[in-house]
Amino acid sequence: DPTKVPLDDKETMSIFSSTKALGVTPEQIHSEVGSFGVPEFGTKFVRGMLVDTRPKTFDELIRISGLSHGTDVWLNNAQSLIEEGTIKLEDAICCRDDIMIYLIQKGIESETAFTIMEKVRKGKGLTEEQETIMREHDVPDWYIWSCKKIKYMFPKAHAAAYVMMAWRVAYCKVFYPLAYYCAYFSIRANAFDYEKMAMGRDKLEYFIDDYKNKKSLGTITNTEEDELKDMRIVQEMYARGYDFMPIDIYRAKAHRFQIIEGKLMPSIDSIEGLGDKAADAVVDAAVQGRFLSKDDFRDRTKVSKTVIDLMDKLGLFGD
């Protein structure tokens, strides 16, 4: 029940600043934080922010969400101020609400504070008069400089809603790992390839190295980019000691992974070249009774000869 997930769990919090709670080292998953596959916190950009800031509280996660969704709020702005030691994360302007609340605390009249926030969040900067008012109320120069750089700002309530959702997913990743990976590969992964990812760690590592090399040479395709993203989650799953079991054409689901005997069985549609309709056809035909031969399989499922040859090569037909 997502509403019963505690929003103050220390182990869940820790994956946004280290990999320890996942039982893996940064070297094993090539990341200093454990947020792969967590909504809003899994991209390379946001993982970089997590490494820079090492958040320790839920409030800091909301701040990071605000920073990552704004334009010119983090890059060339808060990031620079934090790196040079001018401010800490808790001082940075992260969400639009921060500006109004901060200015009111400085003694600026609430309507003026609201007007300044509205101008800044829309990327319209500050008027000379507004700058003067801010300086008269001891607003530091870095704060005024930061306001003038901003092009767009995120509302705090929106950031809080995103972080609550991300946190609940992260909680499952820490405490219900197999269920988490099962759901991720079924719902979120859009390029999971059974042959490349579910046939053992060595094969996976070979393809990760190959794709990284292609990426550095600029020859990687969009499909391979998507596959590489999914491979990073698979790599983490293997590192945590979990494994896949071979697809059983009589037990596998068309589009959903399953947990069977402590392992994950991939879906039929994770086989390369086997689309949604063909996957449904395989499941429907399997219910009708066992297949007598590859010809019988082809007649009953209408799957192409190329895919049948691949399935045979992968050992999915048994005898």
C-alpha positions in Angstrom: 0.0 0.0 0.0 1.9 3.1 -1.2 0.2 5.3 1.4 1.8 3.2 4.2 5.3 3.6 2.9 7.2 5.6 5.6 8.6 8.9 4.3 11.4 9.0 6.8 13.1 5.6 6.2 16.9 6.0 6.6 17.9 3.2 4.2 15.6 4.6 1.4 17.1 8.0 2.0 20.6 6.6 1.7 20.3 5.5 -2.0 20.2 9.1 -3.0 23.7 9.6 -1.7 25.3 6.1 -1.8 24.9 2.5 -3.0 25.3 0.8 0.4 21.6 0.0 1.1 21.5 -1.9 -2.2 24.4 -4.1 -1.1 26.6 -3.1 -4.0 29.7 -1.0 -4.6 29.8 2.1 -6.9 32.3 0.1 -9.1 29.8 -2.7 -9.6 27.1 -0.5 -11.0 29.3 2.4 -12.3 27.4 5.0 -10.2 28.1 6.6 -6.8 24.3 6.7 -6.0 21.7 4.0 -6.1 18.9 5.9 -7.9 18.9 4.1 -11.2 15.3 3.5 -12.3 13.8 5.8 -9.6 11.4 8.3 -11.3 12.9 11.8 -11.5 16.2 10.7 -10.0 17.5 8.1 -12.4 18.8 10.2 -15.3 22.5 11.0 -15.7 21.8 14.7 -15.1 20.0 14.2 -11.8 22.4 11.5 -10.6 25.1 14.1 -11.2 23.2 16.5 -9.0 22.9 13.9 -6.3 26.6 13.2 -6.4 27.3 17.0 -6.1 24.9 17.6 -3.2 24.7 14.2 -1.3 21.2 14.9 0.1 20.4 13.7 3.6 16.8 14.8 4.0 13.4 14.6 2.3 13.4 18.4 2.1 16.7 18.3 0.1 15.2 15.9 -2.4 12.3 18.3 -3.0 14.9 21.0 -3.5 16.8 18.9 -6.0 13.5 18.1 -7.8 12.9 21.9 -8.1 16.4 22.5 -9.3 16.3 19.7 -11.9 12.9 20.9 -13.4 13.8 24.6 -13.6 15.7 26.3 -16.4 19.0 27.9 -15.5 18.3 27.3 -11.9 21.0 24.6 -11.3 23.5 24.8 -14.2 25.4 28.1 -14.3 23.6 29.1 -11.2 23.0 27.1 -7.9 25.6 24.5 -8.9 28.3 27.2 -9.3 27.4 28.9 -6.0 27.5 25.6 -4.1 30.8 24.5 -5.8 32.6 27.7 -4.9 31.4 27.5 -1.3 29.2 30.6 -1.4 26.1 28.7 -0.2 24.9 25.3 0.8 22.0 23.4 -0.9 19.5 24.5 1.8 20.3 28.2 0.9 19.8 27.9 -2.8 16.7 29.1 -4.7 15.1 25.8 -5.8 11.4 26.3 -6.2 9.4 29.5 -7.0 7.9 29.5 -3.5 11.3 29.8 -1.9 11.7 33.4 -3.3 8.5 34.8 -1.9 8.9 33.1 1.6 12.6 34.2 1.8 11.8 37.9 0.8 8.9 38.0 3.4 11.3 36.7 6.0 13.7 39.5 5.1 10.9 42.0 5.8 9.8 42.8 2.3 6.0 43.5 2.0 4.2 40.3 0.9 2.7 41.7 -2.3 6.1 43.0 -3.5 7.6 39.6 -2.6 5.0 37.8 -4.6 5.5 40.1 -7.6 9.2 39.5 -7.6 8.7 35.8 -7.4 6.3 35.9 -10.4 8.8 37.9 -12.5 11.7 35.6 -11.6 9.9 32.3 -12.2 8.8 33.4 -15.7 12.4 34.4 -16.5 11.7 38.1 -16.6 14.5 39.0 -14.1 14.3 42.0 -11.8 13.6 45.7 -12.3 16.1 48.3 -10.8 13.4 49.2 -8.3 13.1 45.6 -7.1 16.8 45.2 -6.8 17.0 48.4 -4.7 14.2 47.1 -2.4 16.0 43.7 -2.0 19.3 45.4 -1.2 17.6 47.7 1.3 16.4 44.6 3.1 19.9 43.0 3.2 19.3 40.5 0.5 22.8 39.3 -0.5 24.3 40.0 -3.9 24.5 36.3 -4.8 20.8 35.9 -4.3 20.0 38.9 -6.6 22.5 37.4 -9.2 20.8 34.0 -9.0 17.3 35.5 -9.5 18.5 37.3 -12.6 19.8 34.1 -14.2 16.6 32.1 -13.8 14.4 31.4 -16.9 11.7 29.1 -15.4 11.0 27.8 -11.9 9.0 24.8 -10.6 6.3 25.0 -8.0 7.2 23.4 -4.6 3.9 21.4 -4.3 4.6 19.8 -7.7 8.1 19.0 -6.6 6.8 17.5 -3.4 4.3 15.3 -5.2 7.0 14.0 -7.6 9.4 13.2 -4.7 6.7 11.4 -2.7 6.0 9.2 -5.8 9.8 8.6 -6.4 10.4 7.8 -2.7 7.7 5.1 -2.7 9.3 3.5 -5.7 12.8 3.8 -4.1 11.4 2.2 -0.9 10.3 -0.9 -3.0 13.7 -0.9 -4.7 15.4 -1.2 -1.3 13.0 -3.6 0.5 11.2 -5.5 -2.3 14.0 -5.8 -4.9 12.6 -8.6 -7.0 9.1 -7.1 -7.1 10.7 -3.7 -8.0 12.8 -5.1 -10.9 9.8 -7.2 -12.1 7.6 -4.1 -12.3 10.3 -1.9 -13.8 11.1 -4.3 -16.6 7.4 -4.9 -17.3 6.3 -1.3 -17.2 9.2 1.2 -17.6 11.8 -0.6 -19.7 11.1 0.0 -23.3 14.1 -1.8 -24.9 14.6 -4.9 -22.8 16.2 -7.6 -25.0 16.0 -11.2 -23.7 19.1 -12.4 -25.6 21.4 -9.6 -24.5 20.2 -9.0 -21.0 18.8 -12.2 -19.5 21.4 -14.7 -20.5 23.8 -14.1 -17.7 26.1 -11.3 -16.5 29.0 -12.0 -18.8 26.9 -11.6 -21.9 25.3 -8.4 -20.5 28.8 -6.9 -19.7 30.0 -7.7 -23.2 27.1 -5.6 -24.7 27.5 -2.8 -22.2 31.1 -2.4 -23.1 30.3 -2.6 -26.8 27.6 0.1 -26.5 29.8 2.3 -24.4 32.4 2.1 -27.1 29.9 3.0 -29.8 28.7 5.9 -27.7 32.2 7.3 -27.3 32.7 7.0 -31.1 29.2 8.6 -31.8 28.0 5.5 -33.7 25.3 4.3 -31.2 21.7 4.1 -32.5 18.7 5.4 -30.6 17.5 1.8 -30.0 20.9 0.9 -28.6 20.8 4.0 -26.3 17.5 2.8 -24.9 18.9 -0.7 -24.5 21.9 0.7 -22.6 19.6 2.5 -20.2 17.8 -0.8 -19.4 21.1 -2.7 -19.2 22.3 -0.4 -16.4 19.2 -1.6 -14.3 19.9 -5.2 -15.3 23.6 -4.8 -14.3 22.5 -3.6 -10.9 20.0 -6.4 -10.4 22.8 -9.0 -11.2 25.1 -7.2 -8.8 22.5 -7.5 -6.0 22.5 -11.3 -6.5 19.3 -11.7 -8.4 18.9 -13.6 -11.7 16.6 -14.4 -14.6 15.2 -17.8 -15.4 14.8 -19.0 -19.0 11.4 -18.2 -20.7 9.1 -21.1 -20.5 6.7 -20.7 -23.4 3.9 -22.4 -21.5 4.3 -20.2 -18.3 5.6 -16.9 -19.5 3.2 -13.9 -19.8 3.0 -11.9 -23.0 4.0 -8.5 -21.6 4.7 -8.9 -17.9 7.7 -10.3 -16.1 7.0 -12.8 -13.3 8.7 -13.8 -10.0 9.1 -17.6 -10.0 11.1 -19.5 -7.4 13.1 -16.4 -6.4 14.0 -15.5 -10.0 12.6 -13.3 -12.8 11.0 -14.9 -15.8 11.0 -12.3 -18.7 7.9 -11.7 -20.8 7.4 -13.3 -24.3 7.7 -9.8 -25.9 11.2 -9.3 -24.6 12.4 -11.6 -27.4 13.8 -9.5 -30.2 11.5 -9.2 -33.2 8.5 -10.6 -31.3 5.8 -7.8 -31.2 2.8 -7.3 -28.9 0.3 -9.2 -31.1 2.7 -12.1 -31.7 3.4 -12.4 -27.9 -0.4 -12.5 -27.2 -0.7 -15.2 -29.9 2.0 -17.4 -28.3 0.2 -17.2 -24.9 -3.2 -17.9 -26.4 -1.9 -20.9 -28.4 0.0 -22.3 -25.3 -3.3 -22.4 -23.3 -4.8 -24.6 -26.0 -2.2 -27.4 -25.4 1.4 -28.3 -26.0 3.2 -27.7 -29.3 4.1 -30.8 -31.2 6.9 -29.3 -33.4 8.3 -26.0 -34.6 5.9 -26.2 -37.6 3.0 -26.7 -35.2 4.2 -23.7 -33.2 4.3 -21.5 -36.4 0.9 -22.6 -37.6 -0.8 -21.9 -34.3 1.0 -18.6 -33.4 1.8 -17.1 -36.9 5.2 -16.1 -35.5 7.8 -15.5 -38.3 10.4 -18.0 -39.2 13.2 -15.6 -38.3 11.9 -15.2 -34.7 11.3 -19.0 -34.4 14.9 -19.6 -35.5 16.0 -17.1 -32.8 13.8 -18.8 -30.2 15.3 -22.2 -31.2 18.9 -20.8 -30.9 18.0 -19.5 -27.4 16.8 -23.0 -26.4 13.2 -22.0 -25.7 11.7 -25.0 -27.5 13.3 -27.6 -25.3 12.9 -30.9 -27.1 
